Amino acid sequence: MDLLQQILTILDNTLSLQGRTAGMERESPLLGAIPELDSMAVVAIIAAVEERFDVVFEDDEIDGQSFATVGSLVDTVAAKLG
């Protein structure tokens, strides 16, 4: 499973989207486009990513741009994975 698909699975599971991520692509907007994605959900997604990939994000490594689109979130995780 590639990184994009893994992130979509995390989003779907964490936000209880019931498969709505199936039609999402890298360009799909996140913040402001998905009502379930609030500040608490962002924290839950970060925690799920950290657990899944065994990484730890510092506060200054994640910002609103990281959650602008599916692609920006994938890129943030990819950069952390190095």
WOGI-V352799 format. One record per pair of residues at least 24 apart in sequence whose ideal C-beta (glycine too) atoms are under 10 Angstrom apart, sorted by the first residue. I is the first residue (numbers start at 1). GAP is how many residues later the second one is. Records with the same first field share a line. If there is no record, write none. Layout:
I->GAP  GAP
//
This chain:
2->72
3->50  70  71  72  74  75  78
4->66  67  69  70  73  74
5->69
6->43  46  47  68  71
7->38  41  42  45  46  63  64  66  67  68  69  70  71
8->62  65  66
9->39  43
10->34  35  36  37  38  39  41  42  43  63  67
11->25  26  30  34  37  38  56  59  62
13->31  32  35
14->27  28  29  30  31  32  33  34  35
15->26  29  30
16->25
21->49
24->45  46  47
25->44  45  46
26->43  44  45  46  47  48  49
27->42  43  44  45
28->41  42  43
29->38  39  40  41  43
30->34  36  37  38  39  40  41  42  43
31->33  34  35  36  37  38  41  42
32->32  35  36
33->35  36
34->33
37->30
41->26
42->24  25
45->28
46->27  30  31
49->24  27  28  31  32
50->27  30
52->25
53->24  25  27  28
54->27
55->25  26  27
56->24
//
